[in-house]
Amino acid sequence: MGSLFSRGFDPAKDIGDLSGKVVIVTGGNAGIGFSAIQHLARRGAKVYMAARNEQKAKAAIERLHKEGLAPGNGKVVWLDLDLNDPRTVKMSAAAFLEKEERLDILINNAALLLVPFAKSHDDIQDIVMVNYIGHFVFTRKLLPLMAKTAKEPNSDVRIVTVSSDGHQSVPDGVHFRNIDDFNVDFKDAKFPQFSRYIYTKLMDILFAKQLQRRIDAEGAPIISIAICPGTVNTDGVQTYAHSVGPVLSPIYSFIANAFFTSPSKGGGRDVPRGIPSPPGRLARPSKQAQSEELARELWDTTEKVLQDIGV
């Protein structure tokens, strides 16, 4: 989908003037998020780089300024965000709400890629926390401000959740009935780490679609959409490529460098207002990703799990 989505789209020319707009990009200190921030800031937006590591975030912001934000000369600000703990996620959103009176675009981009199975908080595996639940909490806390912004003249409010075409490989018959369903480890799969990753990307699509249904029910003019940027040669991909040993590392790195899309292209996407799923731009969701029943099940269970842990 990445090549189709970017066909004929040039961020430098096709992104309109964003002066006065406020944007948050999660995980924006590297890869796709970094490039997205660069495109948006160069069109005049004030962009919050929501990231956990202050040192890396500020180094990334310094790099952005060195590479130049002209012609739009927007502003980039670090926002402390640790998606692995829903309590700190709420605190981060609250801190943002104290600073700003509008939010035009939220890009839920941050993600763990191929990581070992681990649980750091609330008996939920980290990759589900970071890739899905953290963004659920963050979006829910910010949504009232986005609804308020959507009422402003000439507003164009969007929530973009970065997913993956890989979700199509999630086995049929998954459910999200309880916390155990959030902790499937896929230990019998050929590539358990990849299986856990694409499992969270299915969650992301279901979340984005159910969020749009709930927004529509409230009558707010907000677009919630899940996109796949294509196979992108991000820092995370390179980190994994260099972690698989002296024999495979050169092979993986060569494949990523030769065939994967650059972060700059992966970060330059656009979705026209009024066309939530434009043909040729968004990947076709799998049958499971289109299930309203499964989306409601995921949403309801997520709310119950968060209630149980006091968030």
BAMARZA-944919 format. One record per residue (C-alpha): z, y, x; residue in one letter. Coordinates in nm, 4 decimals, decimal comma. Example, Ala and Ser with C-alpha at 12.3 -4.5 7.8 and 13.67 -1.06 7.14 Angstrom:
BEGIN
+----------+----------+----------+------+
:       c3 :       c2 :       c1 : code :
+----------+----------+----------+------+
:   0,7800 :  -0,4500 :   1,2300 :    a :
:   0,7140 :  -0,1060 :   1,3670 :    s :
+----------+----------+----------+------+
//
This chain:
BEGIN
+----------+----------+----------+------+
:       c3 :       c2 :       c1 : code :
+----------+----------+----------+------+
:   0,0000 :   0,0000 :   0,0000 :    m :
:   0,0660 :   0,2349 :   0,2898 :    g :
:  -0,3019 :   0,2885 :   0,3666 :    s :
:  -0,3925 :   0,3300 :   0,0009 :    l :
:  -0,1076 :   0,5703 :  -0,0610 :    f :
:  -0,2041 :   0,7942 :   0,2282 :    s :
:  -0,5785 :   0,7845 :   0,1690 :    r :
:  -0,7068 :   1,1392 :   0,1412 :    g :
:  -0,3559 :   1,2877 :   0,1641 :    f :
:  -0,2777 :   1,5278 :   0,4471 :    d :
:   0,0855 :   1,6501 :   0,4401 :    p :
:  -0,0028 :   1,9615 :   0,6380 :    a :
:  -0,2518 :   2,0661 :   0,3713 :    k :
:  -0,1480 :   1,8918 :   0,0508 :    d :
:   0,2264 :   1,9587 :   0,0325 :    i :
:   0,2713 :   2,2896 :  -0,1471 :    g :
:   0,4993 :   2,5776 :  -0,0585 :    d :
:   0,8593 :   2,4568 :  -0,0725 :    l :
:   1,0308 :   2,7864 :   0,0044 :    s :
:   1,3592 :   2,8050 :  -0,1851 :    g :
:   1,3660 :   2,4294 :  -0,2479 :    k :
:   1,6560 :   2,2100 :  -0,1347 :    v :
:   1,5998 :   1,8523 :  -0,0210 :    v :
:   1,8143 :   1,5636 :   0,1007 :    i :
:   1,6698 :   1,2825 :   0,3117 :    v :
:   1,9044 :   0,9958 :   0,3932 :    t :
:   1,8724 :   0,8386 :   0,7351 :    g :
:   1,6548 :   1,1222 :   0,8554 :    g :
:   1,7426 :   1,1233 :   1,2252 :    n :
:   1,4619 :   0,8796 :   1,3152 :    a :
:   1,1516 :   0,7027 :   1,1912 :    g :
:   1,0089 :   0,7739 :   0,8471 :    i :
:   1,2989 :   0,9967 :   0,7473 :    g :
:   1,2541 :   1,2184 :   1,0522 :    f :
:   0,8841 :   1,2637 :   0,9801 :    s :
:   0,9489 :   1,3324 :   0,6125 :    a :
:   1,1989 :   1,6033 :   0,7059 :    i :
:   0,9495 :   1,7551 :   0,9471 :    q :
:   0,6756 :   1,7696 :   0,6818 :    h :
:   0,9106 :   1,9196 :   0,4223 :    l :
:   1,0735 :   2,1753 :   0,6512 :    a :
:   0,7350 :   2,2914 :   0,7752 :    r :
:   0,6518 :   2,3778 :   0,4152 :    r :
:   0,9620 :   2,5958 :   0,3897 :    g :
:   1,2251 :   2,3641 :   0,2386 :    a :
:   1,5906 :   2,3604 :   0,3311 :    k :
:   1,6402 :   1,9954 :   0,4209 :    v :
:   1,9688 :   1,8125 :   0,4624 :    y :
:   1,9486 :   1,5287 :   0,7124 :    m :
:   2,2038 :   1,2850 :   0,5661 :    a :
:   2,3088 :   1,0569 :   0,8487 :    a :
:   2,6184 :   0,8832 :   0,9780 :    r :
:   2,5957 :   0,9656 :   1,3481 :    n :
:   2,6521 :   1,3368 :   1,4113 :    e :
:   2,5330 :   1,3235 :   1,7713 :    q :
:   2,2033 :   1,1539 :   1,6829 :    k :
:   2,1489 :   1,3799 :   1,3840 :    a :
:   2,2011 :   1,6999 :   1,5803 :    k :
:   1,9766 :   1,5711 :   1,8591 :    a :
:   1,7078 :   1,5002 :   1,5988 :    a :
:   1,7471 :   1,8499 :   1,4514 :    i :
:   1,7137 :   1,9992 :   1,7986 :    e :
:   1,3947 :   1,7972 :   1,8475 :    r :
:   1,2585 :   1,9236 :   1,5159 :    l :
:   1,3151 :   2,2823 :   1,6227 :    h :
:   1,1581 :   2,2204 :   1,9633 :    k :
:   0,8484 :   2,0750 :   1,7953 :    e :
:   0,8421 :   2,3763 :   1,5641 :    g :
:   0,8872 :   2,4237 :   1,1892 :    l :
:   0,6082 :   2,6794 :   1,1486 :    a :
:   0,4296 :   2,7794 :   0,9322 :    p :
:   0,6924 :   2,7276 :   0,6616 :    g :
:   0,9934 :   2,7752 :   0,8903 :    n :
:   1,2319 :   2,5839 :   0,6712 :    g :
:   1,5838 :   2,4888 :   0,7721 :    k :
:   1,7332 :   2,1511 :   0,8644 :    v :
:   2,1068 :   2,0859 :   0,8251 :    v :
:   2,3129 :   1,7759 :   0,9030 :    w :
:   2,5043 :   1,6148 :   0,6164 :    l :
:   2,7618 :   1,3512 :   0,7086 :    d :
:   2,6770 :   1,0347 :   0,5145 :    l :
:   2,7954 :   0,6777 :   0,5762 :    d :
:   2,6271 :   0,4623 :   0,3131 :    l :
:   2,8294 :   0,1548 :   0,4049 :    n :
:   3,1412 :   0,2811 :   0,2245 :    d :
:   3,0954 :   0,4076 :  -0,1337 :    p :
:   3,4088 :   0,6215 :  -0,1074 :    r :
:   3,2733 :   0,8241 :   0,1831 :    t :
:   2,9399 :   0,8428 :   0,0008 :    v :
:   3,1113 :   1,0205 :  -0,2888 :    k :
:   3,2825 :   1,2537 :  -0,0422 :    m :
:   2,9488 :   1,3363 :   0,1203 :    s :
:   2,7879 :   1,4140 :  -0,2148 :    a :
:   3,0884 :   1,6277 :  -0,3111 :    a :
:   3,0593 :   1,8202 :   0,0172 :    a :
:   2,6947 :   1,8913 :  -0,0562 :    f :
:   2,7751 :   2,0065 :  -0,4097 :    l :
:   3,0172 :   2,2621 :  -0,2685 :    e :
:   2,7382 :   2,4103 :  -0,0538 :    k :
:   2,4353 :   2,4175 :  -0,2820 :    e :
:   2,3519 :   2,5228 :  -0,6363 :    e :
:   2,0271 :   2,3245 :  -0,6613 :    r :
:   1,8698 :   1,9992 :  -0,5426 :    l :
:   1,4967 :   1,9575 :  -0,5862 :    d :
:   1,4219 :   1,6359 :  -0,3997 :    i :
:   1,6360 :   1,3390 :  -0,2998 :    l :
:   1,4737 :   1,0817 :  -0,0713 :    i :
:   1,6769 :   0,7614 :  -0,0484 :    n :
:   1,5306 :   0,6443 :   0,2797 :    n :
:   1,8094 :   0,5067 :   0,5007 :    a :
:   1,8185 :   0,1304 :   0,5408 :    a :
:   1,9408 :  -0,1538 :   0,7539 :    l :
:   1,6498 :  -0,3732 :   0,8532 :    l :
:   1,7055 :  -0,7164 :   1,0083 :    l :
:   2,0778 :  -0,7471 :   1,0681 :    v :
:   2,3283 :  -1,0333 :   1,0801 :    p :
:   2,5236 :  -1,1165 :   0,7665 :    f :
:   2,8404 :  -0,9046 :   0,7685 :    a :
:   3,0871 :  -0,7516 :   0,5238 :    k :
:   3,2606 :  -0,4299 :   0,6276 :    s :
:   3,3832 :  -0,2997 :   0,2909 :    h :
:   3,4895 :  -0,4377 :  -0,0464 :    d :
:   3,3637 :  -0,7927 :   0,0161 :    d :
:   2,9988 :  -0,6853 :  -0,0208 :    i :
:   2,7472 :  -0,7524 :   0,2547 :    q :
:   2,6571 :  -0,4462 :   0,4585 :    d :
:   2,2832 :  -0,4541 :   0,3966 :    i :
:   2,3374 :  -0,4389 :   0,0190 :    v :
:   2,5906 :  -0,1601 :   0,0605 :    m :
:   2,3654 :   0,0562 :   0,2776 :    v :
:   2,0251 :  -0,0165 :   0,1279 :    n :
:   2,1253 :  -0,0159 :  -0,2382 :    y :
:   2,4844 :   0,0507 :  -0,3485 :    i :
:   2,5379 :   0,3523 :  -0,1234 :    g :
:   2,2255 :   0,5169 :  -0,2597 :    h :
:   2,3281 :   0,4266 :  -0,6160 :    f :
:   2,6600 :   0,6099 :  -0,5708 :    v :
:   2,5002 :   0,9041 :  -0,3895 :    f :
:   2,2295 :   0,9508 :  -0,6523 :    t :
:   2,4699 :   0,9175 :  -0,9442 :    r :
:   2,6972 :   1,1868 :  -0,8000 :    k :
:   2,4074 :   1,4269 :  -0,7369 :    l :
:   2,2171 :   1,3640 :  -1,0589 :    l :
:   2,3888 :   1,6361 :  -1,2708 :    p :
:   2,2844 :   1,9011 :  -1,0189 :    l :
:   1,9293 :   1,7668 :  -1,0161 :    m :
:   1,9223 :   1,7794 :  -1,3969 :    a :
:   2,0398 :   2,1407 :  -1,3804 :    k :
:   1,7714 :   2,2213 :  -1,1233 :    t :
:   1,5065 :   2,0605 :  -1,3430 :    a :
:   1,5758 :   2,3247 :  -1,6068 :    k :
:   1,4839 :   2,6040 :  -1,3683 :    e :
:   1,1381 :   2,7665 :  -1,3968 :    p :
:   0,8666 :   2,5999 :  -1,1873 :    n :
:   1,0955 :   2,3121 :  -1,0918 :    s :
:   0,9593 :   1,9768 :  -0,9758 :    d :
:   1,2580 :   1,7487 :  -0,9297 :    v :
:   1,2119 :   1,4058 :  -0,7784 :    r :
:   1,4191 :   1,1091 :  -0,6653 :    i :
:   1,2250 :   0,8927 :  -0,4221 :    v :
:   1,3641 :   0,5546 :  -0,3191 :    t :
:   1,1935 :   0,3919 :  -0,0234 :    v :
:   1,1316 :   0,0256 :  -0,0911 :    s :
:   0,8962 :  -0,2380 :   0,0509 :    s :
:   0,6071 :  -0,4545 :  -0,0610 :    d :
:   0,8097 :  -0,7369 :   0,0898 :    g :
:   1,0110 :  -0,7519 :  -0,2334 :    h :
:   0,7227 :  -0,9571 :  -0,3744 :    q :
:   0,8408 :  -1,2471 :  -0,1573 :    s :
:   1,1861 :  -1,2677 :  -0,3142 :    v :
:   1,2099 :  -1,6112 :  -0,4814 :    p :
:   1,1861 :  -1,6175 :  -0,8604 :    d :
:   1,4984 :  -1,6598 :  -1,0676 :    g :
:   1,7354 :  -1,4167 :  -0,8968 :    v :
:   2,0195 :  -1,2609 :  -1,0955 :    h :
:   2,2698 :  -0,9807 :  -1,0464 :    f :
:   2,5534 :  -1,0996 :  -1,2677 :    r :
:   2,8478 :  -1,0560 :  -1,0310 :    n :
:   2,9514 :  -0,9725 :  -0,6773 :    i :
:   2,8501 :  -1,3186 :  -0,5570 :    d :
:   2,4926 :  -1,2379 :  -0,6500 :    d :
:   2,5159 :  -0,9325 :  -0,4228 :    f :
:   2,6172 :  -1,1571 :  -0,1337 :    n :
:   2,3379 :  -1,4148 :  -0,1289 :    v :
:   2,2936 :  -1,4980 :   0,2407 :    d :
:   1,9642 :  -1,6918 :   0,2202 :    f :
:   2,0948 :  -1,9150 :   0,4988 :    k :
:   1,8460 :  -2,1863 :   0,4045 :    d :
:   1,5481 :  -1,9527 :   0,4208 :    a :
:   1,3106 :  -1,9626 :   0,7171 :    k :
:   1,3999 :  -1,6024 :   0,8092 :    f :
:   1,7398 :  -1,5249 :   0,6493 :    p :
:   1,7588 :  -1,1693 :   0,7852 :    q :
:   1,4207 :  -1,0795 :   0,6394 :    f :
:   1,5077 :  -1,2476 :   0,3094 :    s :
:   1,8250 :  -1,0404 :   0,2771 :    r :
:   1,6302 :  -0,7242 :   0,3568 :    y :
:   1,3601 :  -0,7777 :   0,0938 :    i :
:   1,6316 :  -0,8763 :  -0,1558 :    y :
:   1,7746 :  -0,5245 :  -0,1218 :    t :
:   1,4263 :  -0,3765 :  -0,1595 :    k :
:   1,3929 :  -0,5555 :  -0,4942 :    l :
:   1,7251 :  -0,3983 :  -0,5897 :    m :
:   1,5891 :  -0,0573 :  -0,4915 :    d :
:   1,2832 :  -0,0893 :  -0,7165 :    i :
:   1,4902 :  -0,2100 :  -1,0106 :    l :
:   1,7316 :   0,0792 :  -0,9532 :    f :
:   1,4539 :   0,3395 :  -0,9414 :    a :
:   1,2905 :   0,2087 :  -1,2587 :    k :
:   1,6166 :   0,1821 :  -1,4524 :    q :
:   1,7156 :   0,5289 :  -1,3336 :    l :
:   1,3885 :   0,6646 :  -1,4735 :    q :
:   1,4584 :   0,4990 :  -1,8103 :    r :
:   1,8029 :   0,6567 :  -1,8224 :    r :
:   1,6662 :   0,9965 :  -1,7197 :    i :
:   1,3963 :   0,9732 :  -1,9879 :    d :
:   1,6608 :   0,8884 :  -2,2460 :    a :
:   1,8407 :   1,2114 :  -2,1534 :    e :
:   1,5163 :   1,4066 :  -2,1760 :    g :
:   1,5362 :   1,5467 :  -1,8230 :    a :
:   1,2019 :   1,6245 :  -1,6504 :    p :
:   1,2831 :   1,4301 :  -1,3337 :    i :
:   1,0664 :   1,1712 :  -1,1578 :    i :
:   1,2442 :   0,8639 :  -1,0182 :    s :
:   1,0126 :   0,6449 :  -0,8199 :    i :
:   1,0179 :   0,3688 :  -0,5593 :    a :
:   0,7520 :   0,3750 :  -0,2911 :    i :
:   0,6485 :   0,1559 :  -0,0021 :    c :
:   0,5398 :   0,3559 :   0,3032 :    p :
:   0,3491 :   0,0597 :   0,4435 :    g :
:   0,4367 :  -0,1299 :   0,7588 :    t :
:   0,5715 :   0,1490 :   0,9757 :    v :
:   0,6502 :   0,1406 :   1,3467 :    n :
:   0,9971 :   0,2940 :   1,3159 :    t :
:   1,2798 :   0,3034 :   1,5681 :    d :
:   1,4414 :   0,0202 :   1,3723 :    g :
:   1,1327 :  -0,1965 :   1,4138 :    v :
:   1,1295 :  -0,1287 :   1,7875 :    q :
:   1,5015 :  -0,2021 :   1,8170 :    t :
:   1,4483 :  -0,5385 :   1,6519 :    y :
:   1,1423 :  -0,6093 :   1,8664 :    a :
:   1,3499 :  -0,5561 :   2,1789 :    h :
:   1,6357 :  -0,7743 :   2,0527 :    s :
:   1,4530 :  -1,1068 :   2,0221 :    v :
:   1,4527 :  -1,2038 :   2,3882 :    g :
:   1,2244 :  -1,1696 :   2,6915 :    p :
:   0,9548 :  -1,3995 :   2,5560 :    v :
:   0,9097 :  -1,2614 :   2,2034 :    l :
:   0,9971 :  -0,8955 :   2,2656 :    s :
:   0,6669 :  -0,8016 :   2,4346 :    p :
:   0,4710 :  -0,9776 :   2,1586 :    i :
:   0,6601 :  -0,8090 :   1,8753 :    y :
:   0,6363 :  -0,4692 :   2,0429 :    s :
:   0,2619 :  -0,5093 :   2,0936 :    f :
:   0,2103 :  -0,5988 :   1,7261 :    i :
:   0,4157 :  -0,3012 :   1,6079 :    a :
:   0,2432 :  -0,0569 :   1,8423 :    n :
:  -0,1066 :  -0,1845 :   1,7700 :    a :
:  -0,1030 :  -0,2479 :   1,3972 :    f :
:   0,1851 :  -0,0643 :   1,2287 :    f :
:   0,1527 :   0,2829 :   1,0764 :    t :
:   0,3090 :   0,5720 :   1,2681 :    s :
:   0,6296 :   0,7249 :   1,1213 :    p :
:   0,4452 :   1,0544 :   1,0755 :    s :
:   0,1953 :   0,8919 :   0,8389 :    k :
:   0,4642 :   0,6806 :   0,6743 :    g :
:   0,6707 :   0,9906 :   0,6047 :    g :
:   0,3882 :   1,1927 :   0,4526 :    g :
:   0,3638 :   1,0777 :   0,0921 :    r :
:   0,3116 :   1,2596 :  -0,2346 :    d :
:   0,3446 :   1,1658 :  -0,6009 :    v :
:   0,1745 :   1,3927 :  -0,8547 :    p :
:   0,3902 :   1,5375 :  -1,1301 :    r :
:   0,3320 :   1,3560 :  -1,4568 :    g :
:   0,1960 :   1,0398 :  -1,2942 :    i :
:   0,4976 :   0,8209 :  -1,2090 :    p :
:   0,2806 :   0,5295 :  -1,0901 :    s :
:  -0,0584 :   0,6635 :  -0,9821 :    p :
:  -0,3178 :   0,3864 :  -0,9287 :    p :
:  -0,3950 :   0,3181 :  -0,5668 :    g :
:  -0,0850 :   0,4956 :  -0,4422 :    r :
:   0,2076 :   0,2778 :  -0,5379 :    l :
:   0,2431 :  -0,0919 :  -0,4746 :    a :
:   0,2270 :  -0,3135 :  -0,7793 :    r :
:   0,5810 :  -0,4408 :  -0,8439 :    p :
:   0,6445 :  -0,8118 :  -0,8656 :    s :
:   0,7176 :  -0,9680 :  -1,2031 :    k :
:   1,0894 :  -0,9568 :  -1,1274 :    q :
:   1,0703 :  -0,5921 :  -1,0249 :    a :
:   0,9159 :  -0,5101 :  -1,3632 :    q :
:   1,1879 :  -0,6869 :  -1,5607 :    s :
:   1,3832 :  -0,4391 :  -1,7735 :    e :
:   1,6425 :  -0,7077 :  -1,8402 :    e :
:   1,6993 :  -0,7683 :  -1,4690 :    l :
:   1,7156 :  -0,3927 :  -1,4041 :    a :
:   1,9810 :  -0,3475 :  -1,6734 :    r :
:   2,1738 :  -0,6453 :  -1,5372 :    e :
:   2,1719 :  -0,4964 :  -1,1867 :    l :
:   2,2772 :  -0,1524 :  -1,3104 :    w :
:   2,5565 :  -0,2820 :  -1,5328 :    d :
:   2,6954 :  -0,5128 :  -1,2646 :    t :
:   2,6817 :  -0,2360 :  -1,0057 :    t :
:   2,8818 :  -0,0060 :  -1,2316 :    e :
:   3,1375 :  -0,2817 :  -1,2945 :    k :
:   3,1716 :  -0,3599 :  -0,9232 :    v :
:   3,2208 :   0,0084 :  -0,8445 :    l :
:   3,4755 :   0,0407 :  -1,1230 :    q :
:   3,6642 :  -0,2609 :  -0,9899 :    d :
:   3,6912 :  -0,1059 :  -0,6438 :    i :
:   3,7882 :   0,2318 :  -0,7838 :    g :
:   3,4717 :   0,4263 :  -0,7133 :    v :
+----------+----------+----------+------+
//
